[in-house]
Amino acid sequence: MAYLISYRKASDQYTDYILAAPEGSTELCTIDGVTYVSIPDGQVLPSQPEQISSSVSEVTLTDELRADIHNASIHIAVISKRVAEQISQRYSVTDEIKLLRTAPSEEFDIYNEYAESCRAWGRAEKAKLGL
């Protein structure tokens, strides 16, 4: 599982200073000037530019911060979209509504098992990002 780092980007008239992140890292989003980056498990941050080094820290996720990152991250939006696409490849919205109205039934159980497997995939992808 990955862990999260936060920092504040800096710039001067010549350069933008951003996190020197290990391979496989993913910038998730920036909220109120703080940028959140997912670092793969086992990877260590290299030395950072002095212009940002004092702002770099490991994140302790609260429920509120997790929700904020979920709402702000394009990566999380893409995962959520893929989950919906996986479900819609097999079931139209009309089919889903019909199945929900007929629950409990064997057909609903089959649909629900498939939808839950798609959601489990999405949760696993988010966990890979440390969320």
Residue frames relative to the residue before (quaternion, step in Angstrom):
aa qw qx qy qz dx dy dz
M 1.0000 0.0000 0.0000 0.0000 0.00 0.00 0.00
A 0.4654 -0.6845 0.4975 0.2594 3.55 -1.08 0.73
Y 0.2429 -0.7175 0.6183 0.2093 3.52 -1.35 0.10
L 0.4178 -0.7230 0.5042 0.2204 3.56 -1.24 0.48
I 0.1559 -0.7364 0.6542 0.0739 3.49 -1.21 0.79
S 0.1342 -0.7596 0.6275 0.1061 3.56 -1.13 0.65
Y 0.1031 0.7758 -0.6193 0.0625 3.53 -1.23 0.53
R 0.3882 -0.6772 0.5679 0.2612 3.52 -1.34 0.22
K 0.3972 -0.6990 0.5435 0.2414 3.55 -0.80 1.03
A 0.1270 -0.7775 0.6121 0.0687 3.54 -1.20 0.56
S 0.0203 -0.7925 0.6088 0.0290 3.54 -1.21 0.39
D 0.1500 -0.7294 0.6536 0.1350 3.48 -1.34 0.35
Q 0.7630 -0.3861 0.2273 0.4659 3.60 -1.17 -0.11
Y 0.7552 0.3890 -0.2119 0.4832 3.60 1.18 -0.39
T 0.8340 0.1772 -0.0091 0.5225 3.58 1.00 -0.81
D 0.2674 -0.6850 0.6482 0.1978 3.52 -1.28 0.61
Y 0.2030 -0.7894 0.5710 0.0972 3.58 -0.80 1.00
I 0.0218 0.7981 -0.5976 0.0735 3.54 -0.64 1.19
L 0.6963 -0.4804 0.3435 0.4078 3.53 -1.31 0.29
A 0.2933 -0.6841 0.6362 0.2029 3.55 -1.05 0.84
A 0.0127 -0.8452 0.5306 -0.0628 3.55 -0.11 1.34
P 0.5421 -0.6228 0.4460 0.3455 3.58 -1.08 0.63
E 0.6684 -0.4846 0.3776 0.4194 3.55 -1.28 0.39
G 0.7733 0.3311 -0.2669 0.4702 3.54 -1.04 0.84
S 0.5011 0.6457 -0.4291 0.3846 3.59 1.27 -0.03
T 0.1749 -0.7848 0.5891 0.0808 3.56 -1.18 0.59
E 0.3067 -0.7128 0.5971 0.2033 3.57 -0.81 0.98
L 0.2820 -0.8075 0.5002 0.1350 3.56 -0.52 1.19
C 0.7497 -0.2844 0.2429 0.5460 3.58 0.79 -1.00
T 0.2852 -0.6969 0.6159 0.2316 3.50 -1.40 0.03
I 0.0388 -0.7867 0.6153 -0.0312 3.55 -0.84 1.08
D 0.8438 -0.0785 0.0097 0.5309 3.57 -0.72 1.10
G 0.7475 -0.4304 0.2124 0.4593 3.57 0.93 0.96
V 0.6324 0.4828 -0.3349 0.5049 3.60 1.28 -0.03
T 0.2191 -0.7809 0.5768 0.0974 3.57 -0.78 1.09
Y 0.2074 -0.7778 0.5880 0.0799 3.54 -0.98 0.99
V 0.0717 -0.8023 0.5921 -0.0252 3.54 -0.84 1.08
S 0.3149 -0.7221 0.5894 0.1791 3.56 -1.01 0.90
I 0.1300 -0.7864 0.6032 0.0309 3.56 -0.78 1.12
P 0.4706 -0.6844 0.4662 0.3045 3.63 -0.74 0.96
D 0.5987 -0.5769 0.4283 0.3540 3.53 -1.11 0.79
G 0.7866 0.3069 -0.2391 0.4794 3.56 -1.00 0.84
Q 0.6209 0.5232 -0.3465 0.4697 3.60 1.24 -0.23
V 0.2196 -0.7634 0.5978 0.1079 3.55 -1.05 0.82
L 0.4895 -0.6585 0.4846 0.3031 3.54 -1.03 0.79
P 0.3921 -0.6855 0.5540 0.2636 3.57 -0.99 0.78
S 0.7056 -0.3878 0.3393 0.4864 3.57 -1.27 -0.05
Q 0.2892 -0.7728 0.5491 0.1331 3.53 -1.07 0.81
P 0.6133 -0.5223 0.4200 0.4179 3.57 -1.20 0.43
E 0.5553 -0.6439 0.4069 0.3338 3.59 -0.89 0.89
Q 0.5967 0.5936 -0.3606 0.4020 3.60 1.14 -0.56
I 0.7781 0.2746 -0.1716 0.5383 3.62 1.15 -0.43
S 0.4658 0.7419 -0.4224 0.2327 3.61 1.17 -0.45
S 0.6693 0.5047 -0.3199 0.4416 3.63 0.95 -0.71
S 0.6965 0.4681 -0.2834 0.4642 3.61 1.17 -0.38
V 0.5465 0.6269 -0.3943 0.3909 3.61 1.27 -0.18
S 0.1969 0.7749 -0.5839 0.1411 3.58 -0.83 1.01
E 0.5189 -0.6027 0.5000 0.3428 3.54 -1.25 0.49
V 0.3967 -0.7429 0.5030 0.1944 3.54 -1.00 0.91
T 0.1855 -0.7026 0.6730 0.1377 3.51 -1.15 0.78
L 0.2988 -0.7996 0.4972 0.1554 3.56 -0.39 1.25
T 0.1516 -0.7211 0.6687 0.0997 3.52 -1.01 0.92
D 0.6597 -0.4853 0.3704 0.4384 3.58 -1.22 0.24
E 0.6509 0.5262 -0.3122 0.4494 3.57 1.00 -0.84
L 0.6756 0.4778 -0.2989 0.4753 3.60 0.89 -0.89
R 0.6107 0.5418 -0.3493 0.4598 3.60 1.00 -0.78
A 0.6693 0.4908 -0.2976 0.4718 3.59 0.91 -0.89
D 0.6387 0.5261 -0.3267 0.4567 3.59 0.98 -0.81
I 0.6644 0.4857 -0.3044 0.4796 3.60 0.94 -0.89
H 0.6170 0.5415 -0.3441 0.4557 3.60 0.99 -0.80
N 0.7066 0.4719 -0.2633 0.4569 3.57 0.91 -0.90
A 0.7451 0.4271 -0.2225 0.4614 3.59 1.08 -0.67
S 0.6666 0.5544 -0.3046 0.3944 3.60 1.12 -0.56
I 0.4157 -0.6943 0.5354 0.2417 3.55 -0.85 1.01
H 0.6049 0.5683 -0.3578 0.4280 3.60 1.08 -0.62
I 0.6557 0.4827 -0.3019 0.4959 3.57 1.02 -0.80
A 0.6229 0.5353 -0.3401 0.4580 3.59 1.00 -0.74
V 0.6485 0.5105 -0.3187 0.4661 3.60 0.98 -0.81
I 0.6349 0.5139 -0.3339 0.4704 3.61 0.96 -0.82
S 0.6633 0.5032 -0.3066 0.4612 3.59 0.87 -0.91
K 0.6394 0.5178 -0.3192 0.4703 3.57 1.01 -0.80
R 0.6567 0.5076 -0.3149 0.4603 3.59 0.94 -0.82
V 0.6048 0.5350 -0.3567 0.4698 3.60 1.04 -0.69
A 0.6715 0.4912 -0.2966 0.4688 3.59 0.86 -0.94
E 0.6502 0.5171 -0.3155 0.4586 3.59 1.00 -0.80
Q 0.6241 0.5362 -0.3401 0.4554 3.58 1.01 -0.79
I 0.6670 0.4892 -0.2992 0.4757 3.57 0.93 -0.89
S 0.7088 0.4750 -0.2746 0.4434 3.59 0.87 -0.95
Q 0.5321 0.6037 -0.4214 0.4181 3.61 1.21 -0.25
R 0.7526 0.3590 -0.1909 0.5180 3.55 1.12 -0.67
Y 0.8070 0.1643 -0.0479 0.5653 3.60 1.02 -0.78
S 0.3409 -0.7047 0.5815 0.2217 3.57 -0.91 0.91
V 0.6630 -0.4806 0.3747 0.4348 3.57 -1.26 0.27
T 0.6282 0.5337 -0.3291 0.4607 3.57 1.00 -0.82
D 0.6444 0.5111 -0.3175 0.4720 3.60 0.96 -0.85
E 0.6561 0.5169 -0.3193 0.4477 3.57 0.93 -0.86
I 0.6537 0.5030 -0.3179 0.4676 3.58 0.92 -0.86
K 0.6409 0.5198 -0.3218 0.4642 3.58 0.94 -0.84
L 0.6776 0.4915 -0.2957 0.4603 3.59 0.88 -0.92
L 0.6312 0.5288 -0.3329 0.4595 3.59 1.03 -0.71
R 0.6624 0.4998 -0.2999 0.4706 3.58 1.07 -0.76
T 0.7160 0.4487 -0.2584 0.4681 3.60 1.08 -0.62
A 0.4589 0.6826 -0.4598 0.3348 3.61 1.22 0.00
P 0.5846 -0.2160 -0.7820 0.0110 1.59 -1.95 1.50
S 0.1617 0.7525 -0.6267 0.1214 3.52 -1.08 0.83
E 0.6459 -0.5128 0.3822 0.4169 3.57 -1.23 0.29
E 0.6400 0.5313 -0.3244 0.4506 3.59 1.00 -0.83
F 0.6391 0.5160 -0.3209 0.4715 3.57 1.03 -0.83
D 0.6467 0.5286 -0.3247 0.4438 3.58 0.92 -0.87
I 0.6363 0.5150 -0.3244 0.4740 3.61 1.01 -0.78
Y 0.6506 0.5069 -0.3025 0.4778 3.57 0.94 -0.94
N 0.6876 0.5005 -0.2873 0.4405 3.57 0.81 -1.03
E 0.6302 0.5262 -0.3328 0.4639 3.59 1.00 -0.77
Y 0.6616 0.4926 -0.3048 0.4762 3.59 0.97 -0.84
A 0.6628 0.5009 -0.3117 0.4611 3.61 0.87 -0.93
E 0.6616 0.4998 -0.3094 0.4656 3.59 0.95 -0.80
S 0.6247 0.5172 -0.3521 0.4672 3.62 1.06 -0.64
C 0.6258 0.5178 -0.3325 0.4792 3.60 1.07 -0.68
R 0.6593 0.4988 -0.3023 0.4746 3.58 0.96 -0.86
A 0.6234 0.5350 -0.3401 0.4577 3.60 1.04 -0.75
W 0.6058 0.5373 -0.3466 0.4733 3.58 1.06 -0.75
G 0.6650 0.5114 -0.2996 0.4545 3.59 0.90 -0.93
R 0.6490 0.5034 -0.3207 0.4717 3.59 0.95 -0.82
A 0.6438 0.5195 -0.3222 0.4603 3.60 1.01 -0.81
E 0.6436 0.5098 -0.3237 0.4702 3.62 1.00 -0.77
K 0.6520 0.4982 -0.3148 0.4771 3.59 0.99 -0.77
A 0.6259 0.5333 -0.3363 0.4592 3.58 1.04 -0.75
K 0.6044 0.5563 -0.3579 0.4439 3.60 1.07 -0.67
L 0.6868 0.4513 -0.2643 0.5048 3.57 1.22 -0.51
G 0.5774 -0.6118 0.3682 0.3959 3.58 1.27 0.02
L 0.6042 0.5632 -0.3479 0.4435 3.57 1.27 0.28
